[in-house]
Each structure stands twice: as structure tokens, then as C-alpha cells.
Amino acid sequence: MELKLNLSSSPHIRSKDKTSTIMRDVVIALTPATLFGIYIFGMNALMVVAVSIITAVLTEAGIQKLRNKKITITDWSAVVTGLLLAMNMPGGSPWWLAVIGAVFAIAIAKHAFGGLGHNFINPALAARAFIMSGWMGRMTGYTTPKIHEISQATPLNVIKGAFSLDTSALSQFKDVYDAALANVQSTASLGDMFFGNIGGVIGETSALLLILGGLYLLLRGVISYRIPTFYIGTVAILSFFLYGFNLELVAYLLLGGGLMLGAFFMATDYSSSPINPKGQIIFAIGCGILTVVIRRFGGYPEGVSYSILLMNVAAPLIEKYSSPKVFGGGK
């Protein structure tokens, strides 16, 4: 009897999960929040989502065709990039802005560095930062949900506005914290923010649906609990100390902006975040610190996107110094 031995390099423990399976799970997890965003922002939001996804897929196919590479649009990675980009755009964005962002995400942030698995930053966030720098007015022109009757500033803008007051005297700090809480309460209740009755970008509305989507990814084993838990936890702890020890104000800061979207869906990107557990914790804590610092002391009310991008750049260094030592190796 002939004995056949199959010799191969590591890894020897293999998973049945494929890229397409993982990416489809991400799309499934984002679907409820996406549909809700379309519901409250209207048909223009649907157009932004559709144009962003279609452009991302076509750009991926075109670049792979030009490079004589196998066309892999069936792995759903371009769909996820286009969807995440759309979720980071206001519902009233023009269609051409979604086209520019999607082309940049796929052509520059992804394929310029080698394609799937080789990009060192999250393509959707890189595209958001790019179009934010060029068309800030368009990217901060948040439309009001149709379930509102009047237009109001986003909760994070209201909080940021309160802290822009002069606080040179120590006695003024309490007044600023109280004013920030009163102002944001007049804009939206915590219930509005949790369920999604607020303005903002398409994917920053319903914290509930984003959390449910994140839990789905956790149950499916697509992401680990470490990055979302330590990211959100760091933001909560630092916000408690930097925003007057007010738990209600901290709740607004956790539910507002892109924290839930970033923590569950973008900071957990395989290619641009550390692989080992210790590195993931360091990465998440870094994201949380930068988010709070930008929100509290920066000139921009939101810091999730830039904090994740900055930590993406630091991820290889974190990976290098947090990876476990190889057993049996000499000095």
C-alpha cells in the first residue's frame, strides 16, 4: 500500500471560514443599522450607500484587471469597504462624493499597498479622512432625520460648543459641565441617542442596532471582545474624569458620534490591527485615549476616525513588542 505524506508550511490548524464568509457576516451585522439610516435620512442615503458599494466593487475589479490579477470581488471585501464608507457619510451627501471616496479607498488605501491583507490602514476610514479634508462642508453638513421637525446640532457638537467657553478660573469648570449637560439634553435624550432619533452620518444614529450587529460578530467569532471592550471602556473611564465626573454626560459621549461603529466594525479590521491578544488590548486603549483627547482638547468634536487611523499606523510596532516569544529560540 502506497503511503502518501502531505508536507506543507504552517499553519497546520485550519479554519473553514473564508474571507467571503467573514465579509458577509460583517454586511449582515451592518444591515439593520444601514436600513435604519436609510429610513430616517431618506432616499438620498440609499443612493449614497448604493453608489459607494457599486463604485468600490467596480474599482476593485478594474484595478485587478489592469494588474492581470484574479478578480476577487466575490470575496465581499470591496462591498464591506463601500458600505463602511457610506456609513461614515452624511445622508445628504452628493453621489459624486461617494464615488471619490470609494475610488480612493480601494485604489489608494487598499491596492496601492498590495490589496486585501496588505493595507496598513482601514480603507474606509482613510477615504473618509481624505474627503473630509477636501470637502469638510459637505462632510459636516448633517441632515436632520425626517422623524424630527426641526434641525438641530449633533449632541457632540453641542458638548464641544459648551467646552469652548472660557474656563480660565477653576470655579468656572462646574458651570461649563452643567451647561454642556443642559444643552445636550435640550438637543436629544439618551433614549433618542440609543434608538437613533438623532442627526449625524448614516451609521452614527442607532447605537442599539450597532451594538446588536457587534454582538452578532462576536457570537460568530468574526471579532474578539478585546478591542470593542477596551476601546469603549477606555473612552468611558477617561470621559468620566475629564467631563466633570458626570455619568449622564459620559453616556452621551459613549452613544454619540461614531464610537460604536468604530469600536465594533473598523478598529477590528484584521489587516490594520494587531493579531495577538496583548497587542489588541494596547491598540484598543490607544484608540480610546486618542478619541477622548481629540474630543476634549482638539478642534473637532469627534475623534474616532482619526484615533483609529493613528493607531493603525502604530499597529506594526505594537505587534512587534507585544507578540509572544518563540519557544526554543536562542538569543
N, C-alpha and C positions, 0 to 999 in steps of 0.2 A: 504494500500500500504506500502510495506516494504521500509524504508529509510536506505540506506547504506552510511556510512561515512567512508572515507578512511583516516586514520591518518598516517602521515609519517613525518620524520625529514626533516629539511631544506637540500638543497634549494627547495623552492616551485615553483620558476620560472625556467622552464627547457628549454633547447635548443634542437633543432632537430639535431644539429651537433654531430657526433660521432667521436671517436678517428680515426677510419679508414677514415672518410671523411676529417678530418683535415690533416692527414698524406698524403692522396692522393693529396690534394691541394699543399702541400709542394713539393711533387715529380713533379707535373705538373709545378710548378713555377721554379724548378731547371732544368727541361728537356732542355730548349733552351740552357742554359749555358753549360750543360753537353754534348749535341750533338756538340756544337761548340768546346769544349775542345777536344773531340774525333776527330773532323775534323782536328784541327791544330796539334795535337800530334800523331795522327795515331792509328793503331790497338792496340798497347800496352796499350794506355789509355783506350780503350774499354775493354781490358782484365782486367785492374785494377778495373774499375767500376763494371764489371760483377762479378769478384771474390769477391770483397768486399761485395757486396749486397748478393750474394748467401751464403757466409760464415756467415754473420750476421744473416740471416734468419735461417740457419741450426743450428747455435749456440743457438739462441733463442728457437727453437723447442726442441733441445736436453736438454737444462737446464730445461725447463718446464716439459719435460717428466721425467727427473730424479727426479724432486721435486714433481712429481704427481700433477702437476698443469695443468689447462686448457691451451692447446696450442693456443696462440693468434697471430700467425704470420700473420693472415689475417687482423690485425689492421694496417698494413703497417709501424709500428714504427721501426721495425728492418730494413726494406727497407730504410727508411729515414736515419737511423744511418749509414748503409753501404754506401749509396750514399754520405752523407756529409763527411765521412772519405775519400772516393775516391777523392772527390773534393779537399781535403786538401793534396793530394799526387802528386808528380811529375808524368808526363805522362810516363816517362821511368822507373817507379818503378817495381821491380820484383814481380811476382804474390804472392810469399810466404810472402812478407812484408804486402801485403793487407790482407792475411789470419791472420797473427799475430795481426795486428791492429784491425780487425773486431772481433776476438775472445776476445781480451782484452776489447774492447768497450762494448760488450754485457755481457760477463761473469763477468768482474770485475767492470767496471764503472756503469753498469746498474743493473744486477741481484744480485750482492753481497750486494747491498743496498736495495733490495726488489723489483726490477723490475720497470716497467713503472710507472712514477709518484712519485717514491721514490728516484730516483737518484739525488744527490745534485750537481753534475757537469754534463756538457754536455758530453755524452759518446764518441761522435766522436772526440771532442777536447782532451779529456783525452787520447784517443788512439793515437792521433797524437803526443801529448807530450811524450807518452811512447815510441813510435817507433823513435821519434826524438832523445830521449836521448840514445837509443841503436844503432841506425843506422843513425847518423847525415849525414854521407857522402851520403847515399842513398837518404835521405830526402831533401838534399840541392843540389843534382845533377840534376838541372833543365835542361830538354831537350829543344832544340830550336824548335819553331814551324816550320813545314815544309814549311810555306809560307815565312820564312826567308832563306837567302842563307848562312849567317854566324852566328856563335854562339856568343852571347853577354851576359853580365851580366844583371841581372834583374835591373830595374830602382831603386828599394830601395837599392840594393847592391851598385849601383853607388853613390847614395846620401850618404849612410853610409860611403863609402870609402873616399869621399871628406871631411867629417867631422872628419875623423880620423887623419887629419893633425894637426900639432902643431898650436894652436891658443892662445898661452900664451900672446901675445900682442894684445891689443884691436883693433889696426889698421888692424890686420890680418883677423878679422871676415868677413868683406865685401868681401875680396878676396876669402874666403872659400865659402861663399854663392854663389858668382859669378861662382866659379869653379864647385860647385855642380850642378848649373843650366845648365852650358855649357856641363858638362859631361853627364848629364841625357838627354839633348836634342840630343846629338850625338847618344844615345842608342835607344831612341824611342820618337816619337812625342806624344803630348797629344791625337791626333786622333788615333794613334796606341793603346794607353792605353785604350781609351774609347771604341773602337770597338773590341780590343782583339788581336792585332797583336804583342804580346809580349810573352816572356818566363815566366815561373813560374810553379805553380802547376795547376792541371786540372781546378780547379774552380776559379782561380785568373786572368783569361785572359780578358774576355769581361765584363767591368763594365756596359755597356749598357744592356746586357742580364740579369745580376744580378739585376740591378735596375728595369727592367721590371718585373722580377719574384717577386721582393719585392712588387712592386705596385699591382701585382695580389693578393698577400696575404693580402695586406691592403684592397683592394676592396672586397675581400671575407670575411673580418672580422676575418681572422685567427690570425693576429698580430695587435698590436696597433702601431700608428705612433710614440709613445713616445720614445721607445728605439732606433730605427734607427735614428730618427731626432736628438735627444740629443747626441747620440753617435757620429754620423758623424759631427754634429755641433761643439761639443767639440774638436774633432780632428782638424777641420778646424781652429778654433779660436786659440788654443794653438800652432798649427804649424805656423800660421801667425806670432806670437810673437817670437817663438823660431827658426825660419828659415829665419830671415832677412827681415820680412815684405814683402816677395815676393809672390804675388798671384799665379804666374805661378808655382813656386816651391810647393806651397800648393796644387795646382791642381794635380801635380804629386803624392804627398803624399796621396791624397784622392783616386785617381784612381788606385794607385799601391798597391800591396800586397793583403791581404785578408779582407780589411775593409768592402767592400760592401757585401761580402759573410758572414762575421761575424755579421755585423750590422743587416742584414735582416733575416738571416737564423739560426744563432747559439746563439747570445745574446738573442734572443726572445724565446728561449726554455722554455716551460711552467714550467717544473719541477725544473729548476735551476735558475730561475729569479723571482723577486718579482711579486706579483699579483696586488697590489694596485697601482694606478697611480703615487702617490708621490714616492713610492719605485722604480718604474720603471725608473723615471727620475733620481733619485740618482744613481741607478745602471748603467744607461747609461753614465752619466757624469763620474762616476768612471772608466768605461771601456775606455772612451775617454782619460782621464788623463793618465792612465797606458799605453795605447798604445803609446802615444806621448813620455812619459818618457822613455819607453823601446827603442823606435826607436831612440830618440835623444841622450840619455846618456848611454844606455845599450850596450852590446857587440854584440847584434843580430839586424839585420836590420828591422825585423818585430816584432810587439808586440801584434797583435790582439788575437792570440790564448791564450797566457799566461794572457793577461789582462782579457779576458772573464772568464777563469778558476779561476783566483784570485777573481774576483767579484762574481762568483758562490759560492765560499766559504763564502763570506760576505753577500750573499743574505738573509739568515735567520735573521741575525742581522738587516739588513736594513728593512726587513719586520716587525720585532718586533717593531721598533721605528718609523716606518712611517705609520703603519696601523691606521685607524681612531678609535677613542674611541667608545665603545659600548654604545649606548644611554640608559640611565636609570640605569646604573651600579653605585654601591656605591664605596667608596674608599676602 
